[in-house]
Amino acid sequence: MARWVLATIGLLATGALAGCSTHAAAPTPSAGMHGGARKTITLGATRIDPADLTMASSDVVAFTSTALDPLQVEFTKPQNQTGKISCKVADPKALKPGEKPWATFTQNAEGHFQAMVPPGPFPSVCTLAAGVYTFTVHRLTGNPYGEERLGQEGSITVR
């Protein structure tokens, strides 16, 4: 019995060490749509990391969520976003039929780009023109009336 316990502990320790030694993923071909780097903002039910991101206009920004519920991300500033924000699915081949409408940012009635971000990496990446952008993140409750909880605010400065 003691051998099984020691073997199990040894396997768990080996797995933990292997997980810690993984290398960073290579950028995807779509990550540098304009020759820049891919910047990722991690969203949670109560956090944005980093809350203030600075990037080059040649970079793309991606979002990933650690929340258990979908989050609504909305670019609130600048007011006029047409021609300043461009978002598209990073890897269209990875989507299943019918998923595209849910996999990217769209403009709402106010002209703001917004998306519902499910748990995990969001398949859409965005390029932004030089300027300062503000976005809010709202967690929607399970309320059938779509009641929102107070949102968090983040910013992106593009140089």
TORKOL-4160 file (C-alpha; in steps of 0.2 Angstrom, whole numbers, padded with zeros to 4 digits, m for minus):
159
<pt num="1" X="0000" Y="0000" Z="0000"/>
<pt num="2" X="0014" Y="0012" Z="0004"/>
<pt num="3" X="0022" Y="0009" Z="m0013"/>
<pt num="4" X="0006" Y="0014" Z="m0021"/>
<pt num="5" X="0005" Y="0030" Z="m0011"/>
<pt num="6" X="0023" Y="0034" Z="m0015"/>
<pt num="7" X="0021" Y="0031" Z="m0033"/>
<pt num="8" X="0006" Y="0042" Z="m0034"/>
<pt num="9" X="0015" Y="0056" Z="m0025"/>
<pt num="10" X="0029" Y="0054" Z="m0037"/>
<pt num="11" X="0018" Y="0055" Z="m0052"/>
<pt num="12" X="0009" Y="0070" Z="m0046"/>
<pt num="13" X="0026" Y="0079" Z="m0042"/>
<pt num="14" X="0032" Y="0074" Z="m0059"/>
<pt num="15" X="0017" Y="0081" Z="m0067"/>
<pt num="16" X="0018" Y="0097" Z="m0057"/>
<pt num="17" X="0036" Y="0100" Z="m0062"/>
<pt num="18" X="0032" Y="0096" Z="m0081"/>
<pt num="19" X="0018" Y="0109" Z="m0080"/>
<pt num="20" X="0029" Y="0122" Z="m0073"/>
<pt num="21" X="0042" Y="0120" Z="m0086"/>
<pt num="22" X="0031" Y="0123" Z="m0101"/>
<pt num="23" X="0037" Y="0136" Z="m0113"/>
<pt num="24" X="0027" Y="0151" Z="m0119"/>
<pt num="25" X="0017" Y="0148" Z="m0134"/>
<pt num="26" X="0023" Y="0154" Z="m0150"/>
<pt num="27" X="0013" Y="0168" Z="m0158"/>
<pt num="28" X="m0001" Y="0163" Z="m0170"/>
<pt num="29" X="0000" Y="0169" Z="m0188"/>
<pt num="30" X="m0014" Y="0180" Z="m0184"/>
<pt num="31" X="m0007" Y="0187" Z="m0168"/>
<pt num="32" X="0004" Y="0199" Z="m0178"/>
<pt num="33" X="m0009" Y="0204" Z="m0191"/>
<pt num="34" X="0000" Y="0220" Z="m0193"/>
<pt num="35" X="0018" Y="0214" Z="m0189"/>
<pt num="36" X="0016" Y="0218" Z="m0170"/>
<pt num="37" X="0015" Y="0208" Z="m0154"/>
<pt num="38" X="m0001" Y="0200" Z="m0146"/>
<pt num="39" X="m0006" Y="0208" Z="m0130"/>
<pt num="40" X="m0018" Y="0199" Z="m0119"/>
<pt num="41" X="m0030" Y="0206" Z="m0105"/>
<pt num="42" X="m0036" Y="0194" Z="m0093"/>
<pt num="43" X="m0054" Y="0197" Z="m0086"/>
<pt num="44" X="m0061" Y="0190" Z="m0071"/>
<pt num="45" X="m0077" Y="0192" Z="m0061"/>
<pt num="46" X="m0068" Y="0205" Z="m0050"/>
<pt num="47" X="m0052" Y="0209" Z="m0060"/>
<pt num="48" X="m0044" Y="0216" Z="m0075"/>
<pt num="49" X="m0026" Y="0212" Z="m0078"/>
<pt num="50" X="m0018" Y="0223" Z="m0083"/>
<pt num="51" X="m0030" Y="0236" Z="m0080"/>
<pt num="52" X="m0020" Y="0249" Z="m0089"/>
<pt num="53" X="m0011" Y="0242" Z="m0105"/>
<pt num="54" X="0000" Y="0252" Z="m0116"/>
<pt num="55" X="0004" Y="0245" Z="m0134"/>
<pt num="56" X="0010" Y="0249" Z="m0151"/>
<pt num="57" X="m0002" Y="0252" Z="m0165"/>
<pt num="58" X="0005" Y="0237" Z="m0174"/>
<pt num="59" X="0000" Y="0226" Z="m0159"/>
<pt num="60" X="m0016" Y="0216" Z="m0157"/>
<pt num="61" X="m0026" Y="0215" Z="m0141"/>
<pt num="62" X="m0034" Y="0199" Z="m0136"/>
<pt num="63" X="m0045" Y="0195" Z="m0121"/>
<pt num="64" X="m0047" Y="0179" Z="m0110"/>
<pt num="65" X="m0059" Y="0176" Z="m0096"/>
<pt num="66" X="m0056" Y="0167" Z="m0079"/>
<pt num="67" X="m0074" Y="0171" Z="m0074"/>
<pt num="68" X="m0087" Y="0157" Z="m0073"/>
<pt num="69" X="m0100" Y="0167" Z="m0081"/>
<pt num="70" X="m0100" Y="0176" Z="m0097"/>
<pt num="71" X="m0093" Y="0194" Z="m0096"/>
<pt num="72" X="m0099" Y="0209" Z="m0107"/>
<pt num="73" X="m0084" Y="0219" Z="m0113"/>
<pt num="74" X="m0088" Y="0236" Z="m0121"/>
<pt num="75" X="m0077" Y="0250" Z="m0127"/>
<pt num="76" X="m0084" Y="0266" Z="m0120"/>
<pt num="77" X="m0071" Y="0279" Z="m0126"/>
<pt num="78" X="m0068" Y="0286" Z="m0138"/>
<pt num="79" X="m0086" Y="0290" Z="m0142"/>
<pt num="80" X="m0083" Y="0289" Z="m0161"/>
<pt num="81" X="m0075" Y="0271" Z="m0163"/>
<pt num="82" X="m0078" Y="0269" Z="m0182"/>
<pt num="83" X="m0061" Y="0267" Z="m0191"/>
<pt num="84" X="m0052" Y="0266" Z="m0174"/>
<pt num="85" X="m0056" Y="0249" Z="m0168"/>
<pt num="86" X="m0055" Y="0233" Z="m0179"/>
<pt num="87" X="m0059" Y="0216" Z="m0172"/>
<pt num="88" X="m0059" Y="0199" Z="m0181"/>
<pt num="89" X="m0058" Y="0181" Z="m0177"/>
<pt num="90" X="m0040" Y="0176" Z="m0175"/>
<pt num="91" X="m0042" Y="0159" Z="m0182"/>
<pt num="92" X="m0059" Y="0157" Z="m0192"/>
<pt num="93" X="m0055" Y="0138" Z="m0195"/>
<pt num="94" X="m0056" Y="0135" Z="m0176"/>
<pt num="95" X="m0074" Y="0140" Z="m0176"/>
<pt num="96" X="m0089" Y="0128" Z="m0177"/>
<pt num="97" X="m0103" Y="0132" Z="m0190"/>
<pt num="98" X="m0114" Y="0146" Z="m0182"/>
<pt num="99" X="m0101" Y="0152" Z="m0169"/>
<pt num="100" X="m0095" Y="0167" Z="m0178"/>
<pt num="101" X="m0108" Y="0179" Z="m0173"/>
<pt num="102" X="m0103" Y="0175" Z="m0155"/>
<pt num="103" X="m0085" Y="0176" Z="m0157"/>
<pt num="104" X="m0081" Y="0194" Z="m0161"/>
<pt num="105" X="m0085" Y="0212" Z="m0156"/>
<pt num="106" X="m0100" Y="0220" Z="m0164"/>
<pt num="107" X="m0106" Y="0238" Z="m0163"/>
<pt num="108" X="m0120" Y="0242" Z="m0152"/>
<pt num="109" X="m0134" Y="0255" Z="m0154"/>
<pt num="110" X="m0122" Y="0268" Z="m0147"/>
<pt num="111" X="m0108" Y="0264" Z="m0159"/>
<pt num="112" X="m0098" Y="0256" Z="m0146"/>
<pt num="113" X="m0089" Y="0239" Z="m0149"/>
<pt num="114" X="m0095" Y="0226" Z="m0137"/>
<pt num="115" X="m0094" Y="0207" Z="m0135"/>
<pt num="116" X="m0100" Y="0193" Z="m0123"/>
<pt num="117" X="m0084" Y="0185" Z="m0118"/>
<pt num="118" X="m0086" Y="0167" Z="m0111"/>
<pt num="119" X="m0074" Y="0158" Z="m0100"/>
<pt num="120" X="m0057" Y="0155" Z="m0108"/>
<pt num="121" X="m0049" Y="0163" Z="m0122"/>
<pt num="122" X="m0060" Y="0174" Z="m0133"/>
<pt num="123" X="m0057" Y="0170" Z="m0152"/>
<pt num="124" X="m0057" Y="0188" Z="m0158"/>
<pt num="125" X="m0042" Y="0200" Z="m0158"/>
<pt num="126" X="m0043" Y="0219" Z="m0160"/>
<pt num="127" X="m0031" Y="0232" Z="m0168"/>
<pt num="128" X="m0033" Y="0249" Z="m0162"/>
<pt num="129" X="m0027" Y="0266" Z="m0170"/>
<pt num="130" X="m0016" Y="0277" Z="m0159"/>
<pt num="131" X="m0026" Y="0285" Z="m0145"/>
<pt num="132" X="m0033" Y="0281" Z="m0128"/>
<pt num="133" X="m0047" Y="0269" Z="m0126"/>
<pt num="134" X="m0058" Y="0265" Z="m0111"/>
<pt num="135" X="m0068" Y="0248" Z="m0109"/>
<pt num="136" X="m0079" Y="0242" Z="m0096"/>
<pt num="137" X="m0082" Y="0224" Z="m0090"/>
<pt num="138" X="m0099" Y="0219" Z="m0083"/>
<pt num="139" X="m0104" Y="0202" Z="m0076"/>
<pt num="140" X="m0122" Y="0198" Z="m0080"/>
<pt num="141" X="m0131" Y="0189" Z="m0066"/>
<pt num="142" X="m0142" Y="0174" Z="m0069"/>
<pt num="143" X="m0157" Y="0185" Z="m0068"/>
<pt num="144" X="m0169" Y="0183" Z="m0083"/>
<pt num="145" X="m0171" Y="0202" Z="m0084"/>
<pt num="146" X="m0152" Y="0204" Z="m0088"/>
<pt num="147" X="m0148" Y="0214" Z="m0073"/>
<pt num="148" X="m0130" Y="0219" Z="m0073"/>
<pt num="149" X="m0118" Y="0220" Z="m0058"/>
<pt num="150" X="m0107" Y="0235" Z="m0056"/>
<pt num="151" X="m0094" Y="0235" Z="m0070"/>
<pt num="152" X="m0075" Y="0237" Z="m0069"/>
<pt num="153" X="m0065" Y="0249" Z="m0080"/>
<pt num="154" X="m0049" Y="0247" Z="m0090"/>
<pt num="155" X="m0039" Y="0257" Z="m0102"/>
<pt num="156" X="m0028" Y="0254" Z="m0117"/>
<pt num="157" X="m0016" Y="0267" Z="m0123"/>
<pt num="158" X="m0010" Y="0265" Z="m0141"/>
<pt num="159" X="0006" Y="0274" Z="m0147"/>
